[in-house]
């Protein structure tokens, strides 16, 4: 039976602004160098849970006193939350050298298994592991995949949202380990800040979705501010980084000779082919997990139109931008414009097409050809979607002959 997955505020500014928060039951990796602010950001995540009377289980290999000092530096009274049992700090010992009875991988697997036992004792809604790196340094990646995958599935089945903290991988072996962990993650938050940089110097935070969060990848400057914590200069109405400028797509501008009504603000939700395919793959994965439907429209100038008032491709592109909702995703491939609509309500689709017609001064009904595709169980990737559109196009052309 498929479950409804909801978002909740994470306490991480850019995540809440760009994505609307974390998914309940999701697994997120927080990656960064030493002193980049990982612990401060995880404390903000923990406090957000505590403020909502939820229980956050905080695994750490630091002394509780040190964690309290970290929290005090950003005006968090951690001891108060601990006394209320809304933030429960569990100190974990560093992995020791292996014994003659067990290999290192077996020893680490016991650590990961013990995490589930502790979780079952406290029944949290969120967990933090600061930091997980020493406990996943397996020699055999298949053993890591089995042990870590089993732990994550057990946690997610309980509806618990995880924030797992890792050091930035440097060596090739560390990168291979990270790739295994990332294959189970819902999304990644990365902090880039040189260890020797001044406190007042900003770092860069970027967030990347693996599953869901079809808004995409975002980046911003972040600041570690005394008594405030981690803040960013992220603005939802602007694409602040080159990931969001999307250079492979040309800016769509209306034909100057046509009197189209220009809105005050056009949503910057146009994506390159590769980014659009990634979004479609993520949306399919979300459908497979939760049953959340979505629709993709394919729009192009109708080659069979006999209308006297022909339109240009620029006019069509502009009308799509005007009609699009801020959550819709747009991609131009050859002579077609694809629009991913994150809901599957027929009225929304009809309203979208009506807006396109209105912007084209009513000439869209004869000049524009539409194909619509709703997600179904036979679709496993973006390639399946585009293949289905190609089949539909062939059928349409045959029917027109």
Buried (B, 14 or more C-beta within 10 A) or exposed (E): EEEEBEBBBBBBBBBBBBBBBBBBBBBBBBBBBEBBBBBBBBBBBBBBBBEEEBBBBBBBBBEBEEBBEBBEBBEBEBBEBBEEEBBBBBEBEEBEEEEEEEBBBEBBBEBBEEBBEBBEEEEBBBBBBBBBBEBBBBEEBEBBBBBBBBBBEBBBEBEBBBBBBBBBBEEEEBEEBBEBBBEBBBBBBBBBBEEEEEEEEBBBBBBBBBBBBBBBBBBBBBBBBEEEBBBBEBEEEEBBBEBBEBEBBEEBEBEEEBEBEEEEEBBBBBBBBEBBBBBBBBBBBBBBBBEBBBBBBBBBBBEEBEEEEEBBBBBBBBBBBBBBBEBBBBBBBEEBBBBBBBBBEEEBBEEBBEBBBBBBBEBBBBBBBBBBBEBEEEBEEBEBBBEBBEEBBEEEEEEEE
